[in-house]
């Protein structure tokens, strides 16, 4: 499931990104940067599709805002941590 979650999260985020940015090529370097980021997140043990999807969208958004891969990774990691914290505080978790 983990590779399916990674692939699905990247595909979802990239399709969404292309819909918002019509001038971007399907093979833009941001796509491979996204895949590397999500692979790193997955390597930490996170394989929940919804969380990977959230991280992927946050990463691309922050990459556009900050124009720096490392800063985008840190910002997306923070968004992911907030999602994890929110989901762990829900009853029944």
C-alpha positions in Angstrom: 0.0 0.0 0.0 2.8 2.5 0.8 4.0 2.9 -2.8 0.4 3.2 -4.0 -0.2 5.9 -1.4 2.9 7.7 -2.4 2.1 7.5 -6.1 -1.5 8.4 -5.6 -0.7 11.4 -3.4 1.9 12.7 -5.9 -0.5 12.2 -8.9 -3.4 13.9 -7.1 -1.3 16.9 -6.1 0.4 17.2 -9.5 -2.9 17.1 -11.4 -4.3 19.7 -9.1 -1.2 21.8 -9.6 -1.5 21.6 -13.4 -5.1 22.7 -13.3 -4.1 25.8 -11.4 -1.0 26.5 -13.5 -1.9 26.0 -17.2 1.6 27.0 -18.5 3.5 24.3 -16.6 4.8 21.3 -18.5 3.8 17.8 -17.4 7.6 17.1 -17.0 8.4 20.3 -15.0 11.2 19.9 -12.4 8.7 20.6 -9.6 7.1 17.2 -10.3 10.3 15.3 -9.6 10.9 17.6 -6.5 7.4 16.7 -5.3 8.1 12.9 -5.8 11.4 13.2 -3.8 9.7 15.1 -1.0 6.9 12.6 -0.7 9.3 9.7 -0.9 11.2 11.2 2.0 8.0 11.7 4.0 7.1 8.1 3.2 10.6 6.9 4.3 9.8 8.3 7.8 7.1 5.7 8.1 4.1 7.8 7.1 1.9 5.9 4.6 -1.6 7.4 5.2 -2.8 8.5 1.8 -4.7 11.5 3.1 -1.7 12.8 5.0 0.6 12.2 2.1 -1.9 14.0 -0.1 -2.0 17.0 2.3 1.8 17.1 2.4 2.1 17.0 -1.4 -0.3 19.8 -1.9 1.3 21.9 0.9 4.7 21.3 -0.6 3.8 22.5 -4.1 2.0 25.5 -2.6 5.0 26.5 -0.5 7.4 25.9 -3.3 5.5 28.5 -5.3 5.4 30.9 -2.4 8.9 30.5 -1.2 10.8 29.6 -4.4 13.2 27.4 -2.4 13.0 23.6 -2.0 14.4 23.4 1.5 12.0 26.1 2.8 9.1 24.4 1.1 10.0 21.1 2.6 10.1 22.7 6.1 6.8 24.4 5.6 5.1 21.3 4.3 6.5 19.3 7.2 5.0 21.8 9.6 1.6 21.4 7.8 1.9 17.7 8.0 2.8 17.8 11.7 -0.3 20.0 12.4 -2.5 17.5 10.5 -1.0 14.6 12.5 -1.5 16.5 15.8 -5.1 17.3 14.9 -5.9 13.7 13.9 -4.3 12.3 17.1 -6.4 14.6 19.2 -9.7 13.4 17.7 -11.7 11.0 19.9 -11.3 7.4 19.0 -7.7 7.7 17.8 
